[in-house]
Amino acid sequence: MTKMLRSMAIAFGLTLAATGTARAQEIAFTWDDLPSHSALPEGTTRVEIGDRIIAAWKAAKLPPVYGFANGVRTEEEPESTAMLDRWRAAGLPLGNHAWSHMNLATHSAAEFEQDVIKGEGVVADRMKGQDWHWFRYPNLSEGETPEKKAAVRTMLADRGYRIAGVTMSFGDYMWNAPYARCVAKKDAKAIAWLEQSYLDAADESISYGRTVFKSLLGREIPYVLLMHVGALDAVMLPRLIDLYKSRGFTFVTLEQAQRDPWYKGYMDPRLPDAPVGPETGLRAKGLPVPTRHNYGPELEAVCR
């Protein structure tokens, strides 16, 4: 090999390495439970929560982000329905989270299919001419038996869906009900703790995700982050975005993130699926699963 060819090869290798590093720093936010999630603090509305999330997203100039809708909330809280319309007016897409947030593990495949179909209405009507065939399993549950799981995947494939995966989460939903309690009590000290522990949990989940995938695959992947449209989520979003930026992430769309081979079998219900989560893969290989701080008991106790 000539000196020039060797230099070209080295340069090409460095380019690949740099590209791989950049790709490993990508993250796609996704938002569940539109238009209504968790307890509502005094003095606010679901529409205001949505507006706050949209404003923070737009201020940061981030790419379009999917919100996964539960249509039943438009019947339970008609006044909150406008949140879906404002989401769309802001240029943000919607996906299907099933009509009633039905847990597949406690219902039949036939019941679940009807819930999925019913949930299409509030999404398709607002996404005319655009891609709304993304599905997020409620509770991330794909059923308790292989037969049920296979039946639902076949149904989703027949209806043209891709499945939105989750490869990063810090349990943000757990903070929203305590936040509403602390707002009601006007407990500023407790609210400050909630805000800090929220960011601490998010930061810990970054290290956790990177450790898990490096152990499992020998590399990182573009992550898909699970979020919920809760009141504290809306308050914390600007700081949360800054946290991910400070940890080296760039923001991409759900579709861009799931182009990584890790998501292929999971995303396409026509294919044999990959493990639901990387922890399953680690256990199958006899590798340890790292531990994380459990904030559940502390959150359950605060502002009681």
C-alpha positions as CSV (number, residue, x, y, z in Angstrom):
1,M,0.0,0.0,0.0
2,T,1.4,3.4,-0.9
3,K,1.9,6.2,1.6
4,M,-1.1,8.1,0.0
5,L,-3.4,5.0,0.2
6,R,-2.4,4.4,3.8
7,S,-3.2,8.0,4.6
8,M,-6.5,7.8,2.9
9,A,-7.3,4.6,4.7
10,I,-6.4,6.1,8.1
11,A,-8.5,9.2,7.2
12,F,-11.4,7.1,6.2
13,G,-11.1,5.1,9.4
14,L,-11.1,8.2,11.5
15,T,-14.1,9.5,9.6
16,L,-16.0,6.3,10.4
17,A,-15.0,6.5,14.0
18,A,-16.1,10.1,14.3
19,T,-19.4,9.2,12.6
20,G,-19.9,6.4,15.0
21,T,-19.3,8.6,18.0
22,A,-21.7,11.2,16.7
23,R,-24.4,8.6,16.1
24,A,-23.9,7.2,19.6
25,Q,-24.7,10.6,21.0
26,E,-28.1,10.9,19.3
27,I,-31.4,10.8,21.2
28,A,-35.0,11.0,20.2
29,F,-37.5,12.2,22.8
30,T,-41.0,10.8,22.6
31,W,-44.1,11.9,24.7
32,D,-46.8,9.5,25.9
33,D,-50.3,9.9,27.2
34,L,-51.5,13.0,25.3
35,P,-53.6,15.0,26.1
36,S,-53.7,14.1,29.8
37,H,-51.3,12.5,32.1
38,S,-51.2,12.1,35.9
39,A,-52.4,14.5,38.6
40,L,-53.2,18.1,37.6
41,P,-51.8,20.7,40.0
42,E,-54.0,23.5,41.2
43,G,-54.0,26.5,38.9
44,T,-53.1,24.9,35.6
45,T,-54.7,23.0,32.8
46,R,-53.7,20.2,30.4
47,V,-53.6,22.7,27.6
48,E,-51.2,24.9,29.5
49,I,-49.0,21.9,30.2
50,G,-48.9,21.1,26.5
51,D,-48.2,24.7,25.6
52,R,-45.3,24.8,28.0
53,I,-43.8,21.6,26.5
54,I,-44.3,22.9,23.0
55,A,-42.7,26.3,23.8
56,A,-39.6,24.7,25.4
57,W,-39.2,22.4,22.4
58,K,-39.5,25.3,19.9
59,A,-37.2,27.5,21.9
60,A,-34.5,24.9,21.8
61,K,-35.1,24.5,18.0
62,L,-35.3,20.7,18.2
63,P,-36.7,18.4,15.5
64,P,-40.3,17.3,15.4
65,V,-41.2,14.9,18.2
66,Y,-44.0,12.3,18.4
67,G,-46.7,12.5,21.0
68,F,-48.6,9.2,21.5
69,A,-52.3,9.8,22.2
70,N,-55.0,8.0,24.3
71,G,-58.3,9.0,22.7
72,V,-60.4,8.2,25.7
73,R,-59.0,11.3,27.4
74,T,-60.8,13.4,24.9
75,E,-64.1,12.0,26.3
76,E,-63.1,12.1,30.0
77,E,-61.7,15.6,29.7
78,P,-63.2,17.3,26.7
79,E,-61.6,20.6,27.7
80,S,-58.1,19.0,27.3
81,T,-58.7,17.9,23.7
82,A,-57.3,21.3,22.5
83,M,-53.9,20.1,23.6
84,L,-53.8,17.7,20.7
85,D,-54.8,20.4,18.2
86,R,-52.1,22.8,19.6
87,W,-49.5,20.0,19.3
88,R,-50.4,19.5,15.7
89,A,-50.5,23.3,15.0
90,A,-47.0,23.5,16.3
91,G,-45.9,21.0,13.6
92,L,-45.5,18.1,16.0
93,P,-46.7,14.6,14.9
94,L,-49.0,12.2,16.7
95,G,-48.9,8.4,17.1
96,N,-51.3,5.9,18.5
97,H,-51.0,4.8,22.2
98,A,-54.3,2.8,22.0
99,W,-57.7,4.4,22.9
100,S,-57.8,3.6,26.6
101,H,-54.2,2.9,27.4
102,M,-55.1,-0.7,27.6
103,N,-52.6,-3.1,29.2
104,L,-52.3,-6.1,26.8
105,A,-51.2,-8.3,29.7
106,T,-54.7,-8.1,31.2
107,H,-56.8,-8.2,28.0
108,S,-57.2,-10.5,25.0
109,A,-55.6,-9.9,21.7
110,A,-59.0,-9.3,20.2
111,E,-59.9,-6.6,22.8
112,F,-56.5,-5.0,22.3
113,E,-57.0,-4.9,18.6
114,Q,-60.3,-3.0,19.0
115,D,-58.7,-0.5,21.4
116,V,-55.9,0.1,18.8
117,I,-58.4,0.6,16.0
118,K,-60.6,2.9,18.1
119,G,-57.5,5.0,19.0
120,E,-56.7,5.7,15.4
121,G,-59.5,8.2,15.1
122,V,-58.1,11.0,17.2
123,V,-54.7,10.5,15.5
124,A,-55.6,10.0,11.8
125,D,-58.0,12.9,11.8
126,R,-55.3,15.3,12.9
127,M,-52.5,13.8,10.8
128,K,-54.1,13.8,7.4
129,G,-51.4,13.3,4.7
130,Q,-48.7,12.6,7.2
131,D,-47.2,9.5,8.8
132,W,-49.2,8.6,11.9
133,H,-48.6,4.8,11.8
134,W,-46.4,4.7,14.8
135,F,-47.6,2.7,17.8
136,R,-46.4,2.8,21.4
137,Y,-47.5,-0.1,23.6
138,P,-49.3,1.1,26.8
139,N,-47.2,0.2,29.8
140,L,-44.7,-1.1,27.3
141,S,-46.5,-4.4,27.7
142,E,-46.6,-6.8,24.7
143,G,-48.6,-9.4,26.5
144,E,-47.9,-12.2,28.9
145,T,-47.7,-15.1,26.3
146,P,-45.8,-15.6,23.1
147,E,-49.0,-16.4,21.3
148,K,-50.7,-13.1,22.3
149,K,-47.6,-11.1,21.5
150,A,-47.4,-12.7,18.0
151,A,-51.1,-12.2,17.3
152,V,-50.8,-8.5,18.2
153,R,-47.7,-8.0,16.1
154,T,-49.4,-9.5,13.2
155,M,-52.4,-7.2,13.6
156,L,-50.1,-4.2,13.9
157,A,-48.2,-5.2,10.7
158,D,-51.5,-5.7,8.8
159,R,-52.5,-2.2,9.8
160,G,-49.2,-0.7,8.6
161,Y,-47.7,0.2,12.0
162,R,-44.1,0.6,13.1
163,I,-43.5,0.1,16.8
164,A,-41.9,2.9,18.8
165,G,-39.2,1.5,21.0
166,V,-37.8,2.7,24.3
167,T,-34.1,2.5,25.1
168,M,-33.9,5.2,27.7
169,S,-36.2,6.1,30.6
170,F,-35.9,7.5,34.1
171,G,-39.5,7.0,35.2
172,D,-40.4,10.7,34.8
173,Y,-44.0,9.8,35.3
174,M,-43.4,9.0,39.0
175,W,-42.6,12.7,39.8
176,N,-45.9,14.2,38.5
177,A,-48.3,13.1,41.2
178,P,-46.0,14.2,44.1
179,Y,-45.5,17.5,42.3
180,A,-49.2,18.1,42.3
181,R,-49.4,17.3,46.1
182,C,-46.5,19.6,46.9
183,V,-48.0,22.5,44.8
184,A,-51.2,22.0,46.8
185,K,-49.3,22.2,50.1
186,K,-47.1,25.1,48.8
187,D,-44.1,23.2,50.0
188,A,-41.2,25.0,48.2
189,K,-38.5,22.9,49.8
190,A,-40.2,19.7,48.7
191,I,-40.7,21.0,45.2
192,A,-37.0,21.9,45.0
193,W,-36.1,18.4,46.0
194,L,-38.5,17.0,43.4
195,E,-36.8,19.1,40.7
196,Q,-33.3,18.1,41.7
197,S,-34.1,14.4,42.1
198,Y,-35.8,14.5,38.7
199,L,-32.6,15.8,37.0
200,D,-30.5,13.4,39.1
201,A,-32.6,10.4,37.9
202,A,-32.4,11.6,34.3
203,D,-28.6,11.9,34.5
204,E,-28.3,8.5,36.1
205,S,-30.3,7.0,33.3
206,I,-27.8,8.3,30.8
207,S,-24.9,6.5,32.4
208,Y,-27.1,3.4,32.9
209,G,-28.1,3.3,29.2
210,R,-24.6,3.8,27.9
211,T,-23.2,1.1,30.3
212,V,-25.9,-1.4,29.3
213,F,-25.5,-1.0,25.6
214,K,-21.7,-0.9,25.6
215,S,-21.8,-4.2,27.6
216,L,-24.4,-5.8,25.4
217,L,-23.3,-4.6,21.9
218,G,-19.9,-3.2,22.5
219,R,-21.2,0.2,21.3
220,E,-23.8,2.8,21.9
221,I,-27.0,3.3,19.9
222,P,-29.2,6.3,19.1
223,Y,-31.5,6.3,22.2
224,V,-35.3,6.7,22.2
225,L,-36.3,8.4,25.4
226,L,-39.7,7.8,27.0
227,M,-41.4,10.9,28.5
228,H,-44.9,11.8,29.6
229,V,-46.9,15.0,29.3
230,G,-47.1,15.7,33.0
231,A,-47.0,18.9,34.9
232,L,-43.5,18.6,36.3
233,D,-42.2,17.4,33.0
234,A,-43.4,20.6,31.5
235,V,-41.7,22.7,34.2
236,M,-38.4,20.8,33.9
237,L,-38.1,20.4,30.1
238,P,-35.8,23.4,29.5
239,R,-33.4,22.1,32.2
240,L,-33.8,18.5,30.9
241,I,-32.9,19.5,27.4
242,D,-29.8,21.4,28.7
243,L,-28.8,18.2,30.7
244,Y,-28.9,16.0,27.6
245,K,-26.9,18.6,25.6
246,S,-24.3,18.8,28.4
247,R,-23.9,15.1,28.2
248,G,-23.1,15.3,24.5
249,F,-26.4,14.4,22.9
250,T,-27.8,15.8,19.7
251,F,-31.6,15.5,19.1
252,V,-33.0,13.5,16.2
253,T,-36.5,12.2,15.2
254,L,-37.9,8.9,16.2
255,E,-37.5,7.6,12.7
256,Q,-33.9,8.6,12.5
257,A,-33.0,7.0,15.8
258,Q,-34.7,3.7,14.9
259,R,-32.8,3.3,11.7
260,D,-30.1,1.7,13.9
261,P,-30.1,-2.1,13.5
262,W,-30.9,-2.6,17.2
263,Y,-34.5,-1.5,16.6
264,K,-35.1,-3.4,13.3
265,G,-36.8,-6.5,14.6
266,Y,-38.6,-4.6,17.3
267,M,-39.8,-1.8,15.1
268,D,-41.1,-3.9,12.2
269,P,-43.8,-6.2,13.5
270,R,-43.5,-8.3,10.3
271,L,-40.1,-9.5,11.6
272,P,-39.1,-11.7,14.5
273,D,-38.7,-9.3,17.4
274,A,-35.6,-8.4,19.3
275,P,-35.7,-8.5,23.2
276,V,-38.1,-5.9,24.6
277,G,-35.2,-4.3,26.5
278,P,-31.5,-4.6,26.5
279,E,-31.6,-6.0,30.0
280,T,-33.2,-9.1,28.6
281,G,-30.2,-9.5,26.3
282,L,-27.7,-9.0,29.1
283,R,-29.4,-11.7,31.2
284,A,-29.5,-14.1,28.2
285,K,-25.7,-13.7,27.9
286,G,-25.1,-14.1,31.6
287,L,-24.0,-10.5,32.0
288,P,-24.8,-8.3,35.0
289,V,-27.5,-5.7,34.8
290,P,-26.4,-2.5,36.5
291,T,-28.5,-1.1,39.4
292,R,-30.2,2.2,39.7
293,H,-31.5,4.3,42.6
294,N,-35.1,3.6,43.3
295,Y,-36.9,6.9,43.9
296,G,-40.3,5.3,44.2
297,P,-40.5,5.1,48.1
298,E,-39.3,8.7,48.5
299,L,-41.7,10.0,45.9
300,E,-44.6,8.1,47.4
301,A,-43.9,9.7,50.8
302,V,-43.2,13.3,49.9
303,C,-45.9,15.9,50.6
304,R,-48.2,13.4,52.3
